[in-house]
Amino acid sequence: MIPGLILVVDDQKRQRETLAQVLEQWGHEVRQAEDGQAALAMVKGEPVDLILTDLRMPGLSGVELLEKCRELRPDIAVIVMTAFGTIEGAVEAMRKGALDFLTKPIDLDQLEVVVQRALDMGRLLKENRTLRRRLEETTAGFRLLGGSESMRALLSRAARAAETDATVLIRGESGTGKELLARSLHDLSPRAEGPFVAVNCAALPETLLESELFGHVKGAFTGADRNRPGRVPQAAGGTLFLDEIGDISGAVQVKLLRFLQEREYTPVGSDAVLMADVRVVVATHRDLELMVSKEIFREDLFYRMNVVNLQLPPLRDRRDDIPELVAHFLDRYAKRYQRPARAFSAEAMACLMTHDFRGNVRELENIIEQTVVMATNRIVHTADLPSSLTGEQKSDTGDLPTYDMVQGDLSRWLETLEKKIILETLAVFSGNQSSAARHLGMTESGLRYKLGKWKDEDPAGSQLSAK
């Protein structure tokens, strides 16, 4: 049993002293108070871990003591003790925040279990608060979380880069936080008062991306019924963030190279040469050096972008950051959904620490959100985690194609499998396309395209209806 500082409150001296003696024999440090007022004074003066209080006492009752203690120390664990005939009062105390109640005469085996559970919970809540403080200290000024050695080194480089207008190339797997790092560079730069404009280059076809970036004039193409400024002039005085830069076409690469070299651009359909004072940050999950060697990506553009290179490590390579990230997401979603979850048990945290997290921080956040939504207790245990994490549910491979089934038509089987996975993912997220796309690591527009295609092929398919 982990020792703690326990305050026993009871107006019956003999009962109070007997209980204190038992707790001391178990290795706890014990304080005694004969009424609620004395107990309050001790709570103000000492770091009490747990209060065991009688329900009915002269002056402050056990429930009133509970309410005042929670005003002073919201996280303090309180257990009320009551005679059998006043259990209704104990239930009322639990509604107001008591952790548990014991009926007199006290069963020592039950007492040991309840006290240990209360102290374990208090320890977890304290660790959670400590983690949050560490987050504030180690990530000051950054939207990214993590105090591991690799993240500290990255944020140190990022802080130096933020002071300048140098072009930054951010690299990392999907879900590692590339846009958050880009926003942090903007927030910490001399351009912080200017706009931050983000463009997902993978979400737009070549014909639209150039117009999206540099704008167009009326009549430049079919449907261009008016002049439209692009994202580049919108970002003037601030930062332009180009995500998935590895997906842009050769034609757009030429235009972007010119802009990075001269800060000059020409709207689609115009001969005018315009200029914009913009700091550029780009990001990709692709191997740009390999693309350069295969002549898919321009070498001169690569070197123009790669002035400062920031590599975000995958979550599996910075597992020390997982407890801090869990504390952050747990606090965020417990407040958002008004749920009781406040800390993870050691076993549940160990389960998270050993998971591979192919979706990186985005996957971890999704797991914590799911867990918080379903939480019924302040402490999250292994049984509360999604089955995909605990291994309770094995994947079903019975529908996968075999050698005999494929027979030269692999593309059809791959599309069938892709459709099955996407529809099942949509079902898990109750039809929310944004959440499903994020979980699958694809763009929302890409998901909508596939759903529209399948719906056209099968108009009666109700599962494909957009939500």
TORMARSE-233288 format. One record per residue (C-alpha): z, y, x. Coordinates in pm, whole numbers, plus 50000, padded with zeros to 5 digits. Each point is the difference from the previous one (the first is absolute). Layout:
<recs>
     pz     py     px
      Z      Y      X
...
</recs>
This chain:
<recs>
     pz     py     px
  50000  50000  50000
  49900  50342  50137
  50314  50219  50018
  50014  50332  49819
  50234  50283  49904
  50121  49923  49647
  50206  50225  49772
  50218  49818  49744
  50106  50217  49705
  50263  49868  49757
  50311  50156  49846
  50176  49659  50016
  50144  49993  50352
  50048  49623  50023
  49645  49921  49891
  49860  50267  50231
  50191  49875  50305
  49918  49634  49933
  49629  50075  49976
  50013  50214  50314
  50172  49720  50191
  49730  49748  49904
  49721  50237  50104
  50168  50070  50334
  50028  49626  50063
  49623  49984  49957
  49959  50259  50277
  49953  50318  49797
  50168  50335  50059
  50178  50098  49679
  50132  50325  49851
  50214  50018  49686
  50025  50264  49728
  50237  49996  49702
  49778  50217  49778
  49659  50161  49969
  50091  50336  50154
  50136  49836  50316
  49688  49784  50018
  49772  50305  49981
  50183  50164  50289
  49947  49690  50214
  49631  49980  49912
  49959  50362  50116
  50180  49931  50327
  49885  49654  50108
  49669  49804  50011
  50102  49752  49730
  49748  49718  49956
  50131  49854  49674
  50244  50094  49721
  50186  49736  49799
  50159  50185  49710
  50201  49908  49695
  49835  50107  49676
  50308  50135  49819
  50226  50235  50195
  50201  50313  49915
  49814  50322  50071
  49647  49916  50111
  49875  49672  49854
  49787  49762  50204
  49685  50127  49826
  50088  50364  50068
  50075  49917  50364
  49661  49829  50020
  49820  50307  49865
  50173  50239  50241
  49947  49770  50300
  49630  49975  49926
  49979  50380  49998
  50155  50003  50348
  49828  49688  50136
  49710  49879  49781
  49956  49688  50210
  50362  49881  49998
  50054  49652  49852
  50263  49975  49725
  50142  49683  49844
  50230  50033  49699
  50285  49763  49917
  50104  49948  49641
  50209  49779  49774
  49805  49757  49783
  50055  50205  49686
  49832  50315  50140
  49667  49857  50115
  49817  50257  49783
  50135  50269  50230
  49873  49811  50305
  49653  49976  49849
  50007  50376  49940
  50097  50049  50365
  49698  49795  50112
  49774  50214  49783
  50130  50301  50194
  49934  49844  50339
  50270  49744  50080
  49859  49715  50205
  50205  49726  49831
  50330  49925  49826
  50276  49744  50043
  50239  49877  49732
  50371  49962  50068
  50155  49782  50127
  49755  50030  50286
  49824  49680  50108
  49998  50016  50382
  49676  49804  50040
  49824  50238  49762
  50159  50297  50175
  49866  49886  50337
  49645  49965  49866
  50001  50335  49818
  50150  50191  50294
  49751  49850  50246
  49706  50087  49775
  50121  50358  49963
  50046  50046  50376
  49658  49848  50074
  49839  50237  49754
  50181  50299  50149
  49888  49903  50349
  49638  49975  49888
  50013  50341  49831
  50146  50159  50314
  49725  49844  50213
  49745  50137  49754
  50139  50353  50036
  49998  49967  50379
  49635  49894  49994
  49908  50302  49789
  50177  50232  50246
  49811  49838  50288
  49674  50055  49815
  50071  50370  49970
  50084  50025  50371
  49716  49791  50145
  49715  50119  49777
  50087  50367  49962
  49686  50192  49911
  49792  49687  49942
  49909  49830  49674
  49991  49665  50184
  50316  49790  50022
  50125  49788  50285
  50219  50031  50308
  49867  49704  50201
  49894  50058  50359
  49630  49982  49913
  50035  50250  49714
  50209  50241  50206
  49732  49997  50269
  49727  50056  49740
  50181  50286  49827
  50070  50164  50336
  49626  50000  50078
  49922  50119  49649
  50245  50290  50029
  49827  50122  50316
  49656  49964  49839
  50114  50189  49690
  50056  50315  50205
  49628  50024  50081
  49667  50007  49814
  49873  49691  50185
  49811  49744  49792
  50213  49691  49940
  49884  49642  49944
  50259  49791  49813
  49954  49625  50014
  50182  49720  49825
  49978  49723  49745
  49988  50071  49629
  50339  50098  49866
  50152  50122  50327
  50016  50364  49888
  49700  50173  50157
  49977  50273  49736
  50376  50063  50019
  49967  50052  50375
  49706  50235  49944
  50204  50204  49751
  50289  50013  50247
  49768  50136  50270
  49899  50273  49756
  50358  50075  49891
  50114  50043  50361
  49699  50203  50113
  49946  50378  50006
  49766  49933  49705
  50278  49873  49774
  49956  50293  49760
  49632  49918  49960
  49844  49727  49781
  50003  49628  50079
  49676  49849  49865
  49953  49620  50003
  49670  49816  49959
  49967  49621  49974
  49662  49944  50164
  49980  49636  49886
  50024  50098  49633
  49675  50201  49997
  49639  49892  50061
  49803  50172  50277
  49808  50224  49758
  50320  50142  49855
  50218  50007  50312
  49794  50268  50176
  50014  50220  49691
  50371  49929  49958
  50069  50114  50355
  49763  50291  50047
  49911  50099  49643
  49656  50056  49847
  49789  50274  49843
  49851  50003  49652
  49689  49780  49980
  50079  49807  50319
  49966  49672  49810
  49981  49870  49645
  50312  50111  49814
  50082  50284  50242
  50003  50268  49729
  50215  50246  50194
  50123  50082  50348
  50300  49792  50103
  50217  50060  50307
  50105  49688  50189
  50332  49881  50136
  49940  50161  50341
  50019  50361  49872
  50286  49899  49768
  50199  49898  50309
  49942  50330  50181
  50318  50109  50176
  50148  49654  49955
  49930  49634  50071
  49712  49774  49891
  50097  49632  49994
  49712  49752  50002
  50127  49652  49915
  49796  49685  50072
  49778  50191  50241
  49854  49671  50124
  49815  49958  49669
  49777  50310  50019
  49625  49965  50041
  49796  50102  50304
  49863  50308  49825
  50347  50129  49913
  50117  49920  50353
  49740  50244  50135
  50116  50278  49766
  50367  49937  50079
  49934  50002  50375
  49841  50342  49971
  50297  50130  49804
  50253  49865  50249
  49807  50153  50291
  49921  50342  49857
  50203  50027  49678
  49664  50070  49835
  49856  49832  49692
  49716  50037  49752
  50038  49924  49627
  49758  49743  49860
  49676  50171  49892
  50073  50319  50194
  49879  50152  50328
  50311  50212  50042
  50227  49923  50297
  50364  50048  49906
  50320  49973  50197
  50352  49881  49909
  50326  50020  50190
  50127  49647  49937
  50215  49753  50192
  49860  49647  49960
  50203  49678  49987
  49819  49670  49948
  50124  49646  49935
  49863  49648  49993
  50104  49635  50003
  49673  49898  50167
  49932  49918  50367
  49794  50308  50088
  49939  49890  50360
  49838  49680  49872
  49793  50202  49752
  49888  50228  50285
  49897  49699  50210
  49794  49870  49706
  49849  50349  49950
  50143  50023  49649
  50211  50303  50089
  49891  50290  50221
  50162  49999  50341
  49996  50380  50029
  50171  50035  49661
  50263  49742  50098
  50097  50194  50312
  49994  50329  49810
  50249  49858  49748
  50212  49811  50251
  50168  50302  50161
  50345  49880  49896
  50031  49633  49908
  50298  49893  49788
  50035  49628  49932
  50227  49906  49709
  50157  49659  50065
  49998  49739  49721
  50335  49935  49834
  50022  49649  50150
  50011  50166  50345
  50285  50234  49907
  50230  49781  49795
  50301  50205  50113
  49878  50270  49761
  50012  49776  49693
  50369  50067  49910
  49942  50377  50016
  49685  49978  49791
  50179  49778  49747
  50284  50254  49971
  49749  50280  49939
  49795  49819  49735
  50310  49854  49836
  50148  50346  49958
  49670  50145  49871
  49932  49738  49735
  50360  49952  49889
  50004  50371  49915
  49654  50000  49846
  50065  49706  49770
  50374  50055  49954
  50076  49648  50121
  50328  49875  50154
  49863  49861  50330
  50165  50170  50298
  49985  49753  50292
  49854  49667  50116
  50214  49700  50086
  49978  49864  50355
  49799  49700  49877
  49753  50216  49805
  49955  50232  50298
  49942  49700  50228
  49726  49884  49762
  49828  50340  50034
  50045  50004  50377
  49812  49670  50042
  49710  50081  49764
  49659  50064  50157
  49912  50311  49790
  49622  49988  50025
  49997  50307  49774
  50247  50174  50234
  50224  50280  49865
  49798  50022  49678
  50079  49632  49929
  50369  50048  50080
  50020  50299  49768
  49836  49799  49722
  50251  49716  50046
  50297  50239  49989
  49863  50172  49687
  49954  49663  49823
  50349  49891  50101
  50167  50323  49887
  49827  49993  49662
  50138  49652  49930
  50344  50060  50156
  50312  49938  49793
  50263  50039  50276
  50082  50250  50272
  49938  49741  50273
  49655  49840  50026
  50013  49629  50085
  49727  49760  50110
  49958  49872  49645
  49905  50355  49891
  49703  50019  50239
  49642  49921  49891
  49906  49633  50030
  49719  50092  50240
  50269  50098  50249
  50244  49712  49953
  49741  49724  49986
  50117  49867  49666
  49647  50010  49860
  49726  49831  50197
  49641  50119  49981
  49767  49791  49787
  49694  49890  50194
  49874  49762  49736
  49721  50240  49894
  49865  50056  50351
  49647  49866  50057
  49949  49687  50212
  49711  49886  50218
  49843  49799  49719
  50036  50283  49747
  49843  50282  50201
  49663  49837  50085
  49830  50309  50140
  50139  50251  49750
  50300  50135  50193
  49951  50362  49883
  50047  49897  49636
  50325  49820  50080
  50128  50293  50207
  49930  50242  49715
  50175  49766  49755
  50305  49983  50226
  49998  50379  50052
  49983  50054  49623
  50289  49760  49941
  50222  50173  50259
  49922  50351  49872
  50064  49910  49635
  50327  49824  50086
  50110  50303  50203
  49919  50232  49710
  50208  49778  49773
  50296  50020  50239
  49979  50382  49993
  49955  50012  49621
  49643  50127  50033
  50089  50294  50227
  49686  50035  50211
  50153  50238  50258
  50287  49760  50078
  49771  49695  50002
  49750  50166  50236
  50281  50110  50233
  50144  49647  50004
  49657  49846  50073
  49924  50254  50275
  49688  50134  49828
  49903  50337  49855
  50057  50067  49632
  49634  50096  49961
  49898  49670  50159
  50222  49811  49756
  49854  50190  49704
  49647  49921  50121
  50070  49625  50008
  50167  50005  49657
  49705  50190  49854
  49754  49758  50156
  50183  49695  49863
  50033  50161  49658
  49624  50064  49988
  49941  49636  50091
  50246  49882  49734
  50037  50269  49726
  50239  49776  49805
  50243  49972  50292
  50303  50184  49863
  50190  49953  50326
  49757  50239  50168
  50079  50293  49773
  50101  50305  50202
  50347  50139  49951
</recs>
